[in-house]
Amino acid sequence: MSKPKPPRVNPILTQHPMRNANPITAVLEATRKGQAEQVPLSSIRIRKDQPRRYFDLAKHQSLTASIKKSGVLVPIVLRPSDGALEIVAGERRYRAALEAKLTHIPAVVRELDDQQAQEVALAENLQREDLNPYEETEGMLDLLSLRLKLGRGEVVSLLNHLDNAAKGRITHNVMGNEKADEVAQIFEETARMSWQSFIANRLPLLKMPTDVTEVLRQGRLEYTKTRAIARVKDEGRRRALLERAIAGDWSLSQIKLELTRHSPKPKAKQLSDSLVRLSRLSKKYHPSLAVQKQVNSLIQQIETLLIGETGSRR
């Protein structure tokens, strides 16, 4: 009797660095290493649902120069769609190839449905070396939304729910445990951090003012610097500070110093109100003579400060 054959192992998954990953992610890695064909640029079209929303001009020019010299080194990923070949991953390389006046580009063509194409595009985008925190946040939420079949708002609510459950603030039900496992699996396959770290360090970006997130999305200022400037409530002052920090290439320390230097000082009326409250407390609690003398001395000091501040403005 012959021995049973060992189960067939998918070579894609065994070679992939994340061998327990979702097959889409593994296929994406395999296509990058697969046999590419030279495809005419004229037969390619750009996807409407491109997850990458911003292309840095300087980096585009640098890539174009590199392609002129050495060609496209990493194949793009295409799929057949309505008689043409649609870009799934690699739009930046495609644009640079056009700019470099190439006629063909190396590409791997795969049959992918809409969901698979979007998932491959999002996964590829999340692996970019120049991915900034805001792009990472948006891309991860889009991928979670796609995989979990939830709206972005529902994904955010789910993450916060899982975080509260993990911290013991609420209890998990069976559905919650399943979702937690699914979310953890998606992050393990794709992201550079755990879902807990994503909640703590990335979700707060969604609450930052639009002018700040736009600067961050464009990569004009680092995440830690934009986060500090985002605390400025006055929009005009915040915009001016953003532009000065970008133009001067300020360090985080310089930004914090500027924020401290121009932080609003307590108004005289607020100090005066505090003085009135202090006087009322003195009458209410009937302090000893020694304590009363100390209170009176403090009140006199406050009055002196107020008078001095008022006089300096005249």
C-alpha positions as CSV (number, residue, x, y, z in Angstrom):
1,M,0.0,0.0,0.0
2,S,1.5,3.3,-1.1
3,K,1.9,6.1,1.4
4,P,-0.6,8.9,1.1
5,K,0.8,11.9,-0.7
6,P,1.6,14.9,1.5
7,P,-0.8,17.8,1.1
8,R,0.1,20.1,-1.7
9,V,1.7,23.3,-0.4
10,N,1.0,26.6,-2.2
11,P,4.4,27.9,-3.2
12,I,3.2,31.4,-3.1
13,L,2.3,31.2,0.5
14,T,5.4,29.3,1.6
15,Q,7.7,31.9,0.0
16,H,5.8,34.9,1.2
17,P,7.2,36.6,4.3
18,M,3.7,36.7,5.8
19,R,2.8,33.1,5.1
20,N,-0.4,33.2,7.1
21,A,-1.5,36.3,5.3
22,N,-4.7,36.9,3.3
23,P,-4.2,35.3,-0.2
24,I,-4.6,38.7,-1.8
25,T,-1.6,40.1,0.0
26,A,0.4,37.0,-0.9
27,V,-0.6,37.2,-4.6
28,L,0.5,40.8,-4.7
29,E,4.0,39.8,-3.4
30,A,4.1,37.0,-5.9
31,T,3.2,39.2,-8.9
32,R,6.0,41.6,-8.0
33,K,8.4,38.7,-8.4
34,G,6.6,37.0,-11.2
35,Q,7.3,36.9,-14.9
36,A,6.4,40.3,-16.4
37,E,5.5,41.1,-19.9
38,Q,6.1,44.3,-21.8
39,V,2.8,46.1,-22.2
40,P,2.2,49.2,-24.5
41,L,1.5,52.3,-22.4
42,S,-1.2,53.2,-24.9
43,S,-3.2,50.2,-23.8
44,I,-3.3,51.1,-20.1
45,R,-5.8,53.2,-18.2
46,I,-5.8,54.5,-14.7
47,R,-8.3,53.2,-12.1
48,K,-10.9,55.6,-10.7
49,D,-10.6,54.3,-7.2
50,Q,-6.8,54.8,-6.8
51,P,-6.1,54.8,-3.1
52,R,-3.1,57.1,-3.5
53,R,-4.5,60.7,-3.5
54,Y,-1.3,62.7,-3.7
55,F,1.8,62.5,-5.8
56,D,4.8,64.5,-4.6
57,L,6.2,66.5,-7.6
58,A,9.9,66.3,-6.5
59,K,9.7,62.5,-6.0
60,H,7.9,62.1,-9.3
61,Q,10.7,64.0,-11.1
62,S,13.3,61.9,-9.3
63,L,11.5,58.6,-10.3
64,T,11.2,59.9,-13.9
65,A,14.9,60.6,-14.1
66,S,15.7,57.1,-12.7
67,I,13.4,55.4,-15.3
68,K,15.0,57.4,-18.1
69,K,18.4,56.0,-17.0
70,S,17.5,52.4,-15.9
71,G,13.9,51.7,-16.9
72,V,11.1,50.5,-14.8
73,L,12.6,48.0,-12.3
74,V,9.4,46.8,-10.5
75,P,6.6,45.7,-12.7
76,I,3.2,47.3,-12.3
77,V,0.0,45.2,-11.8
78,L,-2.8,45.3,-14.4
79,R,-6.1,43.6,-14.8
80,P,-8.3,43.3,-18.0
81,S,-11.2,45.7,-17.9
82,D,-13.6,46.7,-20.7
83,G,-11.2,46.0,-23.5
84,A,-8.3,47.7,-21.8
85,L,-5.7,47.0,-19.1
86,E,-6.5,48.8,-15.9
87,I,-3.8,49.7,-13.3
88,V,-4.2,47.9,-10.0
89,A,-0.9,48.8,-8.5
90,G,1.9,51.1,-9.8
91,E,0.3,54.2,-11.1
92,R,3.3,56.4,-10.0
93,R,5.6,54.2,-12.1
94,Y,3.2,54.4,-15.0
95,R,3.0,58.2,-14.9
96,A,6.8,58.4,-14.7
97,A,7.2,56.1,-17.6
98,L,4.9,58.3,-19.7
99,E,7.0,61.3,-18.6
100,A,10.2,59.5,-19.6
101,K,8.7,58.9,-23.1
102,L,8.7,55.1,-22.8
103,T,6.4,53.2,-25.1
104,H,6.2,49.9,-23.0
105,I,6.3,49.1,-19.4
106,P,6.9,45.7,-17.5
107,A,3.6,44.5,-16.1
108,V,2.0,41.5,-14.5
109,V,-1.6,41.0,-15.7
110,R,-4.1,39.2,-13.4
111,E,-7.8,38.5,-13.5
112,L,-9.2,40.3,-10.5
113,D,-12.7,41.3,-9.6
114,D,-13.4,44.8,-8.2
115,Q,-12.9,43.9,-4.6
116,Q,-9.7,41.9,-5.2
117,A,-8.3,44.8,-7.3
118,Q,-9.1,47.3,-4.6
119,E,-7.6,45.2,-1.9
120,V,-4.4,44.6,-3.8
121,A,-4.2,48.4,-4.5
122,L,-4.7,49.2,-0.9
123,A,-2.2,46.6,0.3
124,E,0.4,47.7,-2.2
125,N,-0.1,51.3,-1.1
126,L,0.3,50.5,2.6
127,Q,3.7,48.9,1.9
128,R,5.2,52.1,0.4
129,E,8.4,53.3,2.1
130,D,7.3,57.0,1.8
131,L,3.9,56.4,3.2
132,N,3.0,59.2,5.6
133,P,0.9,58.7,8.8
134,Y,-2.2,60.3,7.3
135,E,-2.1,58.2,4.2
136,E,-1.5,55.2,6.3
137,T,-4.5,56.0,8.4
138,E,-6.8,56.5,5.4
139,G,-5.5,53.4,3.6
140,M,-5.9,51.2,6.6
141,L,-9.4,52.4,7.3
142,D,-10.3,51.8,3.6
143,L,-8.8,48.3,3.7
144,L,-10.7,47.4,7.0
145,S,-13.9,48.9,5.5
146,L,-13.5,46.7,2.4
147,R,-12.6,43.5,4.3
148,L,-15.1,43.9,7.0
149,K,-17.8,45.2,4.7
150,L,-18.5,48.2,6.9
151,G,-18.5,52.0,6.3
152,R,-15.5,54.0,7.5
153,G,-17.5,55.4,10.4
154,E,-18.6,51.9,11.4
155,V,-14.9,50.7,11.3
156,V,-13.9,53.6,13.6
157,S,-16.7,52.7,16.0
158,L,-15.7,49.0,15.9
159,L,-12.1,49.8,16.7
160,N,-13.0,52.0,19.6
161,H,-15.4,49.3,20.9
162,L,-12.6,46.7,20.6
163,D,-10.2,49.0,22.4
164,N,-12.6,49.6,25.3
165,A,-13.2,45.9,25.6
166,A,-9.5,45.1,25.6
167,K,-9.1,47.6,28.4
168,G,-11.9,46.1,30.4
169,R,-14.3,49.0,30.1
170,I,-16.9,46.9,28.4
171,T,-17.4,43.1,27.9
172,H,-17.0,41.3,24.6
173,N,-19.7,39.2,23.1
174,V,-19.1,36.3,20.7
175,M,-19.4,38.6,17.7
176,G,-17.0,41.0,19.3
177,N,-14.4,38.3,19.7
178,E,-14.7,37.2,16.1
179,K,-14.4,40.8,14.9
180,A,-11.3,41.3,17.2
181,D,-9.6,38.3,15.7
182,E,-10.5,39.4,12.1
183,V,-9.1,42.9,12.8
184,A,-6.0,41.6,14.4
185,Q,-5.4,39.3,11.3
186,I,-5.8,42.2,8.9
187,F,-3.3,44.3,10.8
188,E,-0.8,41.4,11.0
189,E,-1.0,40.9,7.3
190,T,-0.8,44.5,6.2
191,A,0.1,47.2,8.7
192,R,3.3,48.2,10.4
193,M,1.7,48.3,13.8
194,S,-0.8,46.6,16.0
195,W,-4.5,47.7,15.9
196,Q,-4.1,49.0,19.5
197,S,-1.2,51.2,18.4
198,F,-3.2,52.3,15.4
199,I,-6.1,53.4,17.6
200,A,-3.8,55.3,20.0
201,N,-1.5,57.0,17.4
202,R,-3.4,57.1,14.1
203,L,-7.1,57.6,14.8
204,P,-6.5,61.0,16.5
205,L,-5.3,62.3,13.1
206,L,-8.9,62.2,11.9
207,K,-9.8,64.9,14.4
208,M,-7.1,67.3,13.3
209,P,-8.1,70.5,11.3
210,T,-8.3,70.2,7.6
211,D,-5.5,72.6,6.9
212,V,-3.1,70.5,9.1
213,T,-4.1,67.2,7.6
214,E,-3.6,68.5,4.0
215,V,0.0,69.6,4.9
216,L,0.5,66.1,6.4
217,R,-1.0,64.3,3.5
218,Q,1.3,66.2,1.1
219,G,4.3,65.3,3.2
220,R,5.3,68.9,3.6
221,L,5.7,68.6,7.4
222,E,6.3,65.6,9.7
223,Y,3.6,64.1,11.8
224,T,4.9,65.1,15.2
225,K,5.2,68.7,14.0
226,T,1.7,68.9,12.6
227,R,0.3,67.3,15.7
228,A,1.8,70.2,17.8
229,I,0.5,72.9,15.5
230,A,-2.9,71.3,15.4
231,R,-3.4,72.4,19.0
232,V,-3.7,76.0,17.9
233,K,-7.4,76.9,17.8
234,D,-7.2,80.1,15.9
235,E,-7.3,79.2,12.2
236,G,-5.4,82.2,10.9
237,R,-2.6,81.8,13.4
238,R,-2.4,78.1,12.8
239,R,-2.1,78.5,9.0
240,A,0.6,81.2,9.4
241,L,2.5,78.9,11.8
242,L,2.2,76.0,9.3
243,E,3.7,78.1,6.5
244,R,6.5,79.5,8.7
245,A,7.4,76.0,9.9
246,I,7.5,74.6,6.4
247,A,9.4,77.6,4.9
248,G,11.9,77.7,7.7
249,D,12.2,73.9,8.1
250,W,11.6,74.3,11.8
251,S,12.5,71.5,14.2
252,L,9.8,70.3,16.7
253,S,11.6,72.2,19.5
254,Q,11.4,75.5,17.5
255,I,7.7,74.9,16.9
256,K,7.0,74.3,20.6
257,L,9.0,77.4,21.5
258,E,6.9,79.5,19.1
259,L,3.7,78.0,20.6
260,T,4.9,78.9,24.1
261,R,6.0,82.4,23.1
262,H,2.6,83.3,21.7
263,S,0.3,81.3,24.0
264,P,-2.5,83.6,25.3
265,K,-1.8,85.0,28.7
266,P,-4.6,85.2,31.4
267,K,-6.6,88.4,31.0
268,A,-6.8,91.0,33.8
269,K,-10.6,90.3,34.1
270,Q,-9.9,86.6,34.9
271,L,-7.4,87.6,37.6
272,S,-9.9,90.1,39.0
273,D,-12.6,87.5,39.1
274,S,-10.1,85.2,41.0
275,L,-9.5,88.0,43.5
276,V,-13.2,88.4,44.2
277,R,-13.6,84.6,44.7
278,L,-10.7,84.7,47.1
279,S,-12.3,87.5,49.1
280,R,-15.6,85.6,49.3
281,L,-13.9,82.5,50.5
282,S,-12.2,84.5,53.2
283,K,-15.5,85.8,54.5
284,K,-17.2,82.4,54.3
285,Y,-14.7,80.4,56.3
286,H,-13.8,83.0,59.0
287,P,-10.0,82.2,59.1
288,S,-7.8,83.0,62.1
289,L,-6.2,86.4,62.4
290,A,-2.9,85.1,61.1
291,V,-4.4,83.4,58.1
292,Q,-6.5,86.5,57.4
293,K,-3.3,88.6,57.3
294,Q,-1.8,86.2,54.8
295,V,-4.9,86.4,52.6
296,N,-4.9,90.2,52.7
297,S,-1.2,90.2,51.8
298,L,-1.9,87.9,48.8
299,I,-4.8,90.1,47.7
300,Q,-2.5,93.2,47.8
301,Q,0.1,91.4,45.7
302,I,-2.6,90.5,43.1
303,E,-3.8,94.1,43.0
304,T,-0.3,95.3,42.5
305,L,0.2,92.9,39.6
306,L,-3.1,94.0,38.0
307,I,-2.3,97.7,38.4
308,G,1.2,97.2,37.0
309,E,-0.1,95.3,33.9
310,T,-2.7,98.0,33.2
311,G,-0.2,100.8,33.6
312,S,2.2,99.2,31.2
313,R,-0.4,99.2,28.4
314,R,-1.0,103.0,28.6
